[in-house]
Amino acid sequence: MHDIRYNHVDDEIIVPNPFASALLVFRGGANGQEAPIRVIQGPNTQLAGPQRLDIDVIHREIFVPGGGGVLVYSLDANGDVAPKRVLRGPDTQIAGGSIAVDPINNLIAVPGRDRSIVIFDRTASGNTKPLRVIRGPNTQIDRINQMQIYPEGRLVMVAMPGQQGLMEPPRVFVGMWSLDDDGDVPPKWTINGDQTRLKKPFAIALNPEHKEIYVTDMRLNGVLTFSVPEVFEPVARTAAR
């Protein structure tokens, strides 16, 4: 299993299981060999080996990327239930693989085709064109593994583990773009270089209260903590624009 989300409102843990083509929901206090309290699974779900997800506790939805699209379920869904919405089609430009949801600004960000980030309205469905596409050589985007959104700063933050198949690829970094960026736009900030010790960044988590970003590294088998007050500081964001 390659992702996990905690629903702090209902004290629940949600995990995708690619082998069972299912989403598993556990009690927050689950321990030992405890069965899930809900399972989203079956032909009507349209799930096919889900690897990643994100949740929106405000609008009570689960977002699952895959198969060149995004499936959206109710946060309370259980059993062989159809998705509430399906965002899929050639006009979407979605490649899938990861997703980040912004319930405050009502946006979602998804990896797109040709090394890009595609941004949609949160409620987009069908074969909808993205609102904005971040793509081009100045973006430095190579391979997107996992993403997070910082709604207050309207930022999307992305772990870039480099070329697949290499033990220690060149050009690995964590990149950050504005959700308002469109076109061949360089990242506003990056975490990269030898001093960072990054070898193959896999996933990120945000701690805005302490102005920190946590990065897991699959080559180091560890978690690195970076203090980046300029990313979370409103004055710095205004000056950067």
PLY file of the C-alpha trace (Angstrom):
ply
format ascii 1.0
element vertex 241
property float x
property float y
property float z
element edge 240
property int vertex1
property int vertex2
end_header
0.00 0.00 0.00
1.43 3.32 -1.11
-0.75 5.92 0.58
-2.72 6.61 3.74
-4.97 9.43 4.98
-6.28 10.27 8.43
-9.80 11.68 8.77
-9.51 13.77 11.94
-13.21 14.63 11.95
-14.40 11.02 12.27
-11.15 9.58 13.69
-10.72 7.17 10.79
-7.81 5.89 8.69
-8.28 5.34 4.94
-5.93 3.15 2.91
-6.00 2.06 -0.76
-5.39 -1.64 -1.40
-4.26 -2.14 -5.03
-4.28 -5.94 -4.84
-7.92 -6.07 -3.75
-8.94 -3.00 -5.83
-10.46 -1.59 -2.66
-10.43 1.32 -0.23
-10.22 0.24 3.41
-11.47 2.37 6.29
-10.30 1.63 9.84
-10.98 3.12 13.22
-8.39 5.70 14.20
-7.56 3.54 17.21
-7.40 0.26 15.28
-4.82 -2.19 16.59
-3.70 -5.68 15.75
-5.64 -7.90 13.37
-8.68 -5.64 13.29
-11.12 -5.67 10.37
-11.98 -2.45 8.53
-15.22 -0.75 9.51
-15.99 -0.04 5.83
-14.74 -1.41 2.52
-15.33 0.25 -0.86
-14.96 -2.58 -3.36
-16.75 -4.16 -6.31
-17.46 -3.70 -10.02
-19.65 -0.63 -9.54
-16.82 1.26 -7.81
-14.71 1.26 -11.01
-11.61 0.86 -8.82
-8.70 -0.85 -10.56
-5.62 -1.26 -8.40
-5.82 2.07 -6.52
-2.42 3.27 -5.34
-3.10 6.72 -3.93
-5.89 8.93 -2.60
-6.71 12.18 -0.88
-9.67 13.19 1.25
-11.76 16.32 1.75
-13.30 16.31 5.23
-15.14 19.60 4.59
-17.16 18.32 1.63
-16.79 14.71 2.85
-15.30 13.15 -0.27
-12.54 10.69 -1.22
-10.53 11.32 -4.40
-8.77 8.40 -6.10
-6.53 8.89 -9.18
-5.96 6.10 -11.69
-6.65 4.92 -15.19
-6.13 8.39 -16.63
-8.80 9.94 -14.43
-10.11 10.64 -10.94
-12.87 8.79 -9.09
-14.73 10.62 -6.31
-16.67 8.85 -3.53
-18.56 9.94 -0.47
-16.40 9.84 2.65
-19.11 7.62 4.17
-19.31 5.23 1.18
-19.38 1.50 1.86
-19.63 -1.59 -0.31
-20.01 -1.84 -4.07
-20.94 1.80 -4.64
-20.55 3.83 -7.81
-18.43 7.00 -7.62
-20.24 10.32 -7.17
-18.19 11.81 -10.00
-15.71 10.61 -12.58
-13.21 13.01 -14.15
-11.79 11.24 -17.18
-11.18 11.66 -20.91
-8.61 12.92 -23.42
-9.37 16.59 -22.77
-8.49 16.23 -19.08
-4.82 15.48 -19.92
-4.66 13.45 -16.69
-1.90 10.89 -16.37
-2.80 10.01 -12.78
-0.51 8.54 -10.16
-1.19 11.06 -7.40
-3.64 13.79 -6.38
-3.93 16.71 -3.99
-7.23 18.30 -2.96
-7.77 21.90 -1.85
-11.19 22.11 -0.14
-10.68 25.79 0.74
-10.07 27.12 -2.78
-12.08 24.27 -4.35
-9.29 22.95 -6.56
-7.54 19.66 -7.25
-4.08 19.07 -8.71
-3.16 15.89 -10.61
-0.10 14.77 -12.58
-0.76 15.35 -16.27
0.58 13.97 -19.50
3.99 15.07 -20.80
5.43 15.86 -17.37
2.87 18.35 -16.17
0.57 19.35 -13.33
-3.07 19.83 -14.31
-5.40 21.85 -12.09
-9.18 21.51 -12.02
-12.16 22.80 -10.14
-12.80 20.44 -7.23
-16.20 19.44 -8.62
-15.04 18.86 -12.22
-16.37 15.72 -13.88
-16.51 14.07 -17.27
-14.13 14.96 -20.09
-13.36 18.43 -18.71
-10.39 20.55 -19.73
-8.11 21.67 -16.87
-8.29 25.24 -15.61
-4.50 25.49 -15.81
-1.58 23.34 -16.97
1.95 23.70 -15.58
4.23 22.23 -18.23
7.53 22.97 -19.99
11.31 22.95 -19.56
11.32 25.81 -17.05
9.11 23.80 -14.68
11.90 21.20 -14.27
9.16 18.59 -13.84
10.45 15.09 -14.48
8.48 12.44 -12.57
5.82 13.28 -10.00
5.44 10.83 -7.15
3.29 12.51 -4.52
1.80 15.95 -3.97
0.29 18.10 -1.23
-1.57 21.42 -1.30
-1.15 24.28 1.18
-4.53 26.03 0.72
-3.70 29.18 2.70
-0.78 29.93 0.40
-2.42 28.54 -2.75
0.63 26.33 -3.25
1.01 22.82 -4.66
4.09 20.98 -3.40
5.45 17.99 -5.30
8.00 15.23 -4.60
10.13 14.60 -7.69
12.07 11.30 -7.36
13.75 11.56 -10.77
13.97 9.07 -13.60
12.36 5.74 -12.82
14.66 2.72 -12.58
17.74 4.61 -11.37
19.01 4.01 -7.84
20.05 7.65 -7.36
18.65 9.73 -10.24
19.92 13.21 -11.03
17.69 16.29 -10.61
15.63 15.07 -7.67
13.86 17.78 -5.68
10.72 19.01 -3.98
9.09 21.71 -6.09
6.43 24.27 -5.19
4.16 26.16 -7.57
1.27 28.55 -7.17
-2.12 27.06 -7.91
-2.57 30.10 -10.16
0.48 29.24 -12.30
-0.19 28.33 -15.91
2.22 27.35 -18.67
6.02 26.98 -18.59
6.50 28.42 -15.10
9.51 27.66 -12.89
8.79 26.59 -9.31
8.53 29.38 -6.74
10.69 27.38 -4.36
12.66 24.13 -4.52
14.34 21.89 -1.98
17.29 20.41 -3.86
21.06 20.06 -3.96
23.66 18.02 -2.11
23.14 19.88 1.14
19.56 18.61 1.40
20.81 14.98 1.40
17.89 14.01 -0.82
18.52 10.89 -2.91
15.04 9.88 -4.09
12.22 11.90 -2.46
9.05 9.85 -2.32
6.38 11.74 -0.38
5.85 14.94 1.57
3.79 16.17 4.52
3.25 19.75 5.68
3.42 21.31 9.13
2.38 24.95 8.58
2.23 25.69 12.32
5.97 25.08 12.68
6.76 26.08 9.06
8.23 22.67 8.22
8.04 20.18 5.36
8.66 16.48 5.97
10.06 14.42 3.09
10.36 10.64 2.96
13.27 9.35 0.89
13.06 5.82 -0.53
16.82 5.54 -1.01
17.72 6.78 2.46
14.84 4.82 4.06
14.28 7.86 6.23
12.32 11.05 6.84
13.96 14.46 6.49
12.60 17.64 8.06
13.15 21.01 6.39
12.49 24.38 8.00
11.07 26.65 5.28
9.49 29.70 6.95
9.56 31.62 3.66
7.10 29.13 2.15
4.55 29.51 4.93
5.07 33.20 5.66
2.33 35.44 4.13
4.72 38.41 3.76
7.22 36.31 1.83
4.50 34.97 -0.46
3.31 38.50 -1.25
6.86 39.69 -1.94
7.55 36.68 -4.17
4.66 37.66 -6.44
0 1
1 2
2 3
3 4
4 5
5 6
6 7
7 8
8 9
9 10
10 11
11 12
12 13
13 14
14 15
15 16
16 17
17 18
18 19
19 20
20 21
21 22
22 23
23 24
24 25
25 26
26 27
27 28
28 29
29 30
30 31
31 32
32 33
33 34
34 35
35 36
36 37
37 38
38 39
39 40
40 41
41 42
42 43
43 44
44 45
45 46
46 47
47 48
48 49
49 50
50 51
51 52
52 53
53 54
54 55
55 56
56 57
57 58
58 59
59 60
60 61
61 62
62 63
63 64
64 65
65 66
66 67
67 68
68 69
69 70
70 71
71 72
72 73
73 74
74 75
75 76
76 77
77 78
78 79
79 80
80 81
81 82
82 83
83 84
84 85
85 86
86 87
87 88
88 89
89 90
90 91
91 92
92 93
93 94
94 95
95 96
96 97
97 98
98 99
99 100
100 101
101 102
102 103
103 104
104 105
105 106
106 107
107 108
108 109
109 110
110 111
111 112
112 113
113 114
114 115
115 116
116 117
117 118
118 119
119 120
120 121
121 122
122 123
123 124
124 125
125 126
126 127
127 128
128 129
129 130
130 131
131 132
132 133
133 134
134 135
135 136
136 137
137 138
138 139
139 140
140 141
141 142
142 143
143 144
144 145
145 146
146 147
147 148
148 149
149 150
150 151
151 152
152 153
153 154
154 155
155 156
156 157
157 158
158 159
159 160
160 161
161 162
162 163
163 164
164 165
165 166
166 167
167 168
168 169
169 170
170 171
171 172
172 173
173 174
174 175
175 176
176 177
177 178
178 179
179 180
180 181
181 182
182 183
183 184
184 185
185 186
186 187
187 188
188 189
189 190
190 191
191 192
192 193
193 194
194 195
195 196
196 197
197 198
198 199
199 200
200 201
201 202
202 203
203 204
204 205
205 206
206 207
207 208
208 209
209 210
210 211
211 212
212 213
213 214
214 215
215 216
216 217
217 218
218 219
219 220
220 221
221 222
222 223
223 224
224 225
225 226
226 227
227 228
228 229
229 230
230 231
231 232
232 233
233 234
234 235
235 236
236 237
237 238
238 239
239 240
